[in-house]
Each structure stands twice: as C-alpha cells, then as structure tokens.
C-alpha cells in the first residue's frame, strides 16, 4: 500500500474494535492510512506490539498513561523486551494528568484515595502529583536508554511537564499528543525539540486555530486518538484511523495552504520524527 497519511496516535488494541477489526484495517488500506497504536499500561502495550507484528503499516508505542490506572507502576524489566521490537517507535503515552483530581478524591475512585482514608484533598492531590512525576521521569529515562522519542500525554499540567522536560534538554525528544495548551507553551515546547499533534477536536473547536496558524508545519502531526473524539462529520461515532484525513484537511484549511502540500509535509514529519521504516 502507498502510505498517504499517518495517524500518529490511535488505540487499535482497545475493545472498541473487537467486532470489526479487519474491516477497520481494510478501510485503512483503501485510503492509504498507517498508524502508531499506543499502549497505556503493560497489557495494552503488549497488545499494541502484537498488532504491529501481525500487520504491515502499523507501528507501536509502549508505556504507561499517567492517570488511567493510578496503581500501575512502570518497571523497566517489564518493557525491556517489548522496546527491542523494531516496530516499537516510541515510549508512552506517558506524562502528567491533573484533570479532575478533586472529583476522583470525592468519589473515591482512585486506589490511592481509598488506601489513605482520612487524608485531605490537598494531601491527596500533592501525593498524586508526586507519583505521576516519579513515573514520568522513569519513562523519560527508559526512552533515553533505548533511544526512542516520547509520546506525551499532558493534561492541565503543562508547566510541571515543561520543568521536568527542561531538565532532560538535549537528551530526549518526543511529541505532545492531543495538544490543548497555549500558543506560548507550544513555542516553548518546540524550542526544546518536541513536536505537537492535533486531533479531530480541531474540526469543531476554534481555540486551536491560532496555534495551528502560528507554529511551523514541520513541527506538527495529525492524529485521531481513536476510538475517542471523532472529527466532524463523524462526531459522536467511534473514531478510527482513517478519520485522520479530516484532521489533515482542517489543518490545511486553518493555515490557508494547499491540501496536498500539507498532506505531504505531515507525512514526512511523521516518517522522519518516529523513524518509520
């Protein structure tokens, strides 16, 4: 297949695709779409590698999401064999996620808040932030050791993430997936050698327009984060990698640039940055 688009962040290993996985792959082939399928813990990372081993034009990213499973501990020994697979092209999605911490504390949803009964909200949030930072640094160092870029998940924690990444300046690089920060922050993270990627949210939310217009096209990627956040005209449905085409179209529209020029540059960006063979 001739690759025309690369969705640099999807989750094809999630159960959302268990009933029509082959159909999803066929549509990807028909439209010339490749993808990087991303793990969020050890089991989903193993599944990402299995999928990429069995399918051409799919690569894997392995690591641990900062908040999906708060009791999960990243251990190098668990991921060391996976990362040696030549189709593993990144580490993550890792990072910091401070979203809805108060809700989790109040509802008792996290194992940490249940285990430490009687701790205050302030204590819980502080402990959770420190836990995430510790796990994040472990994955950064793992990525440096195995010479892989990071796939970053940062949510309502941009400044803390920047301070951590700044300490590793020149030693690592990566992509900040599902970017939702400011233009100023986008410029700061790009200066550190990182890229940023946009999802289908840009097709229906205008707060991304200024960023897309004002950062170099060479420093961005298109992604779906499938099965989440399907773009217009598929909003409300399950997302899948072929919908990255709508993201590419919207980037070209927002920038006022030729679609083919944007498509080719984004394709080159992804191939070069993630060293996709």
VENGIQUI-V777796 format. One record per residue. RES is the residue in one letter. SS is DSSP state (h for helix, s for strand, l for the rest). Layout:
{{RES SS} {RES SS}}
This chain:
{{X l} {X l} {X l} {X l} {X s} {X s} {X s} {X s} {X s} {X s} {X l} {X l} {X l} {X l} {X h} {X h} {X h} {X l} {X l} {X l} {X h} {X h} {X h} {X h} {X h} {X h} {X h} {X h} {X h} {X h} {X h} {X l} {X s} {X s} {X s} {X s} {X s} {X s} {X l} {X l} {X l} {X h} {X h} {X h} {X h} {X h} {X h} {X h} {X h} {X h} {X h} {X h} {X h} {X h} {X l} {X l} {X l} {X s} {X s} {X s} {X s} {X s} {X l} {X l} {X l} {X l} {X l} {X l} {X l} {X l} {X l} {X l} {X l} {X l} {X l} {X h} {X h} {X h} {X h} {X h} {X h} {X h} {X h} {X l} {X l} {X l} {X l} {X s} {X s} {X s} {X s} {X s} {X s} {X s} {X s} {X s} {X s} {X l} {X l} {X l} {X h} {X h} {X h} {X h} {X h} {X h} {X h} {X l} {X l} {X l} {X h} {X h} {X h} {X h} {X h} {X l} {X l} {X l} {X l} {X l} {X h} {X h} {X h} {X h} {X h} {X h} {X h} {X h} {X h} {X h} {X h} {X h} {X h} {X h} {X h} {X h} {X h} {X h} {X h} {X h} {X h} {X h} {X h} {X h} {X h} {X l} {X l} {X l} {X s} {X s} {X s} {X s} {X s} {X s} {X s} {X l} {X l} {X h} {X h} {X h} {X h} {X h} {X h} {X h} {X h} {X h} {X h} {X l} {X l} {X l} {X l} {X l} {X l} {X s} {X s} {X s} {X l} {X l} {X l} {X l} {X l} {X l} {X h} {X h} {X h} {X h} {X h} {X h} {X h} {X h} {X h} {X l} {X l} {X l} {X s} {X s} {X s} {X s} {X l} {X h} {X h} {X h} {X h} {X l} {X l} {X h} {X h} {X h} {X h} {X h} {X h} {X h} {X h} {X h} {X l} {X l} {X h} {X h} {X h} {X s} {X s} {X s} {X l} {X l} {X l} {X s} {X l} {X l} {X l} {X l} {X l} {X l} {X l} {X l} {X l} {X l} {X l} {X l} {X l} {X l} {X h} {X h} {X h} {X h} {X h} {X h} {X h} {X h} {X h} {X h} {X h} {X h} {X h} {X h} {X h} {X l} {X l} {X l} {X h} {X h} {X h} {X h} {X h} {X h} {X h} {X h} {X h} {X h} {X h} {X h} {X h} {X h} {X h} {X l} {X l} {X l} {X l}}
